[in-house]
């Protein structure tokens, strides 16, 4: 199973993974806030002399409902994720109401067994169930609707990102394609073997770039695409283009958006190497630290006096920056700087694609 597929499976449908610790923690925090609100809204005739005691009792009950409800959704997650979103929402809603009723009933029985009430069917039995089910229906209904709306928004953003990616894949820069074809044509006379290798590299590059159906791919795949691209650019630029790679070790789960490295390197060549008569060296460094993928690409810049008709190297990175924002939100960064005649691009991405 691919890394992207594992991420999709881990994320599942519109419901969060209620088996995760941080989700359970957030549920407990939300439950406590609800307990405070319920205590404040309780009729005065129900409240005891001690507000702290009332809050304690309500908190214990609400936390019990919340944590058991979280456990129910954790156990039912795989089944719910196989259902259409609307049916899954309805099923989850009914499960949470059933859980609330069961916990409420157990609470009454516990009070009876502890001698706090004289019967398991006190006068307020029906009113208590109506109150707890009403509060549960409102709170869980709003929460589930929020999860569904958030999921639909994420799906829409990812769909738009995939559409932009497909457009990017289908819009390989004509300048690069035409120059490469011209070089191959000239090599067929002077060096047929080299021309054959170039054709194979170009075909393999296009195959790798256009066959990526998934939005996230392993780091190794991206490095392979980048190397094929650089091999073709070196045919065109010859000794003017030098490349220094420094690639660290990455965990198997490490993934990044497809066509991340190639556009960064193309930007370095287009705005740096191509505009220098003597060429230069592109430095590409990749490493992993603290569950983050770090990418640094450095290229030399032409002297300031010759840059008047040359687009800024930052302009070519806007599309990449937007793709990162669509995929990761604020968890990814792309920063640039000019220093001592060099243009430096620093990228930081989550190691996993589901953050």
C-alpha positions in Angstrom: 0.0 0.0 0.0 1.4 3.4 -1.0 2.1 6.1 1.6 -0.7 8.3 0.3 -3.1 5.4 0.5 -2.1 4.7 4.1 -2.7 8.4 4.9 -6.1 8.2 3.3 -7.0 5.1 5.2 -5.8 6.6 8.4 -7.9 9.8 7.8 -11.0 7.7 6.8 -14.3 9.4 6.2 -15.6 12.7 7.6 -15.3 11.5 11.3 -12.0 12.1 13.1 -10.1 9.0 14.3 -11.6 8.8 17.8 -9.1 6.1 18.7 -6.3 8.8 18.8 -5.3 10.3 22.1 -5.5 13.9 21.0 -9.1 13.5 19.8 -10.1 11.9 23.1 -8.4 14.8 24.9 -10.2 17.4 22.8 -13.5 15.5 23.5 -12.8 15.6 27.3 -12.1 19.4 27.1 -15.3 20.0 25.1 -17.3 17.9 27.5 -16.0 19.9 30.5 -17.0 23.2 28.8 -20.5 21.7 28.2 -20.7 20.6 31.8 -19.9 24.2 33.0 -22.6 25.5 30.6 -25.2 23.0 31.8 -24.5 23.8 35.4 -24.9 27.5 34.8 -28.2 26.9 33.0 -29.7 24.5 35.5 -32.9 25.8 37.2 -32.3 27.3 40.7 -34.6 24.8 42.3 -32.4 21.9 41.1 -29.2 23.5 42.2 -27.8 22.6 45.7 -26.2 25.0 48.1 -22.8 24.1 46.8 -22.2 25.2 43.2 -18.9 23.3 43.2 -20.7 20.1 44.1 -23.2 20.6 41.3 -20.4 21.2 38.8 -18.6 18.1 40.0 -21.6 15.9 39.6 -22.5 17.3 36.2 -18.8 17.0 35.1 -18.5 13.4 36.1 -21.7 12.6 34.2 -20.9 14.5 31.1 -17.3 13.2 31.0 -18.7 9.7 31.3 -21.1 10.3 28.4 -18.3 11.9 26.3 -15.6 9.3 26.9 -18.0 6.3 26.3 -19.3 8.0 23.2 -15.7 8.5 22.0 -15.1 4.8 22.6 -18.3 3.8 20.7 -17.2 5.9 17.7 -13.7 4.5 17.9 -15.1 0.9 17.7 -17.6 1.8 15.0 -15.2 3.9 12.9 -14.4 1.3 10.2 -18.1 0.5 9.7 -19.1 4.2 9.6 -16.4 5.1 7.1 -17.8 2.5 4.7 -21.2 4.3 4.6 -22.1 7.4 2.5 -21.5 10.6 4.5 -25.2 11.3 5.2 -25.9 7.8 6.4 -22.7 7.7 8.5 -23.8 11.0 10.1 -27.2 9.6 10.9 -25.8 6.3 12.3 -23.2 8.2 14.4 -25.9 10.5 15.7 -28.1 7.6 16.8 -25.2 5.7 18.4 -24.4 8.8 20.5 -28.0 9.2 21.6 -28.1 5.5 22.5 -24.9 5.8 24.4 -26.3 8.9 26.3 -29.5 6.9 27.2 -27.5 3.9 28.4 -25.1 6.1 30.5 -28.1 8.0 32.0 -29.8 4.8 32.9 -26.6 3.4 34.5 -26.2 6.7 36.5 -29.7 6.3 37.9 -29.1 2.7 38.8 -25.8 3.6 40.4 -27.5 6.3 42.6 -30.1 3.7 43.6 -27.5 1.1 44.5 -25.6 3.6 46.5 -28.7 4.5 48.4 -28.9 8.1 47.2 -32.4 7.5 45.8 -35.2 5.2 47.0 -36.1 3.7 43.7 -34.7 3.1 40.2 -37.7 5.0 38.8 -37.8 8.3 40.7 -40.3 11.0 39.9 -37.8 12.8 37.7 -36.8 9.7 35.7 -38.6 10.8 32.5 -37.6 14.4 32.8 -34.0 13.4 33.4 -33.8 11.3 30.2 -35.5 14.0 28.1 -33.1 16.6 29.4 -29.9 14.4 28.7 -31.2 13.3 25.3 -32.1 16.8 24.3 -28.7 18.2 25.3 -27.0 15.3 23.7 -28.9 15.7 20.4 -28.1 19.4 20.2 -24.4 19.1 21.1 -23.7 16.0 19.0 -25.8 17.2 16.1 -23.8 20.4 15.9 -20.5 18.6 16.3 -21.2 16.0 13.6 -22.4 18.6 11.2 -19.2 20.5 11.8 -17.1 17.4 11.1 -19.0 16.9 7.9 -18.7 20.5 6.7 -15.0 20.4 7.5 -14.6 17.2 5.6 -16.5 18.5 2.5 -14.3 21.7 2.6 -11.2 19.6 2.7 -12.4 17.4 -0.1 -13.2 20.5 -2.2 -9.7 22.0 -1.5 -8.0 18.7 -2.4 -10.1 18.4 -5.5 -9.0 21.9 -6.6 -5.4 21.1 -5.8 -5.5 17.9 -7.8 -7.0 19.8 -10.8 -4.2 22.4 -10.5 -1.7 19.5 -10.3 -3.1 17.9 -13.4 -2.9 21.2 -15.2 0.7 21.6 -14.0 1.6 18.1 -15.2 0.0 18.8 -18.6 1.8 22.1 -19.0 5.5 21.0 -19.0 7.4 24.1 -20.0 7.6 24.3 -23.8 11.0 26.0 -23.5 12.5 22.9 -21.8 10.8 20.5 -24.2 11.7 22.2 -27.4 15.3 22.7 -26.4 15.7 19.1 -25.3 14.2 17.9 -28.6 16.6 20.1 -30.6 19.5 18.7 -28.6 18.4 15.2 -29.2 18.0 15.9 -32.9 21.6 17.2 -33.1 22.9 14.3 -31.1 21.4 11.8 -33.5 24.2 12.8 -36.0 27.1 13.4 -33.7 26.5 10.9 -30.9 23.6 8.4 -31.6 24.2 6.5 -28.4 23.9 9.6 -26.3 20.8 10.6 -28.2 19.2 7.3 -27.5 19.9 7.7 -23.8 18.4 11.2 -23.9 15.3 9.9 -25.5 15.0 7.2 -22.9 15.5 9.7 -20.1 12.9 12.1 -21.5 10.4 9.3 -22.0 11.0 8.1 -18.5 10.7 11.6 -17.1 7.4 12.2 -18.8 6.1 8.8 -17.7 7.0 9.5 -14.1 5.6 13.0 -14.1 2.3 12.1 -15.9 1.6 8.8 -14.2 1.4 10.1 -10.7 -2.3 9.8 -9.8 -1.7 10.3 -6.1 -1.1 13.7 -4.6 1.5 12.5 -2.2 4.5 10.3 -3.1 7.5 8.8 -1.3 10.6 11.1 -1.1 12.6 8.6 -3.3 10.1 9.0 -6.2 10.5 12.8 -6.1 14.3 12.4 -6.1 14.1 10.0 -9.1 12.0 12.5 -11.1 14.4 15.3 -10.2 17.4 13.3 -11.4 15.8 12.5 -14.7 15.0 16.2 -15.2 18.5 17.3 -14.3 20.1 14.7 -16.7 18.1 16.3 -19.6 19.0 19.8 -18.5 22.7 18.9 -18.4 22.4 17.8 -22.0 21.2 21.3 -22.8 23.5 23.3 -20.6 26.4 20.9 -20.6 29.2 22.0 -18.3 27.4 25.2 -17.4 25.2 23.2 -15.0 26.6 21.5 -12.0 24.5 19.9 -9.3 25.4 19.0 -5.7 23.1 16.6 -3.9 23.0 16.0 -0.2 20.2 13.6 0.7 19.8 12.4 4.3 17.9 9.3 5.5 14.1 9.4 5.5 11.6 7.1 7.2 9.5 4.9 4.9 6.4 6.9 5.9 7.9 10.2 4.6 5.9 11.6 1.6 5.7 14.9 -0.2 3.4 16.4 -2.8 4.1 15.1 -6.3 6.3 17.5 -8.4 7.8 19.3 -5.5 11.6 19.0 -6.2 11.5 19.3 -10.0 9.8 22.8 -10.1 12.2 24.0 -7.4 15.2 22.8 -9.4 13.7 24.2 -12.6 13.2 27.6 -10.9 16.9 27.5 -9.9 18.0 26.8 -13.4 15.7 29.1 -15.2 16.3 32.2 -13.0 19.9 31.4 -12.1 22.1 29.1 -14.3 20.5 30.1 -17.6 21.3 33.8 -17.0 25.0 33.2 -16.2 27.4 32.9 -19.2 29.6 30.6 -17.2 26.8 28.7 -15.5 27.1 27.6 -11.9 26.2 25.0 -9.3 22.8 24.2 -8.0 22.9 22.8 -4.5 20.0 20.6 -3.3 19.9 19.3 0.2 17.1 17.2 1.8 17.0 16.0 5.4 14.5 14.9 8.0 14.3 16.3 11.5 11.6 16.2 14.2 9.0 14.7 11.8 9.6 17.4 9.3 11.1 17.2 5.7 13.6 20.0 5.1 14.5 21.0 1.5 17.1 23.6 0.6 17.8 24.6 -3.0 20.6 27.2 -3.6 21.5 28.7 -7.0 23.8 31.6 -8.0 22.2 34.8 -9.3 23.4 37.0 -12.1 24.8 40.4 -11.1 22.1 43.0 -10.1 22.9 45.2 -13.1 21.9 42.4 -15.6 18.6 41.4 -13.9 16.4 44.2 -15.4 14.7 42.0 -17.9 14.9 38.8 -15.9 11.9 37.8 -13.8 12.4 37.5 -10.0 13.2 33.9 -8.9 10.5 34.3 -6.3 7.7 34.7 -8.9 8.1 31.1 -10.1 7.5 29.7 -6.6 4.0 31.1 -6.0 2.2 28.1 -7.4 4.3 25.7 -5.3 3.6 27.8 -2.2 -0.1 27.7 -2.9 0.0 23.9 -3.3 1.7 23.5 0.0 -0.9 25.7 1.6 -3.7 23.6 0.1 -2.2 20.3 1.3 -0.9 21.2 4.7 -2.4 24.6 5.7 0.0 26.4 8.1 2.1 23.2 8.8 4.3 23.8 5.7 6.5 26.7 4.9 8.4 28.0 1.8 10.7 30.8 2.4 13.3 32.5 0.1 16.2 34.8 0.6 19.0 36.4 -1.4 22.4 36.3 0.2 25.9 37.0 -1.2 24.8 36.5 -4.8 22.8 33.4 -4.1 19.1 32.7 -4.1 18.1 30.3 -1.4 14.8 28.4 -1.1 13.9 26.7 2.2 11.0 24.4 2.4 9.6 22.6 5.5 6.9 19.9 5.1 5.3 17.5 7.5 6.8 14.0 7.1 3.3 12.5 6.9 0.7 13.9 4.5 -2.2 13.9 6.9 -1.0 16.7 9.2 
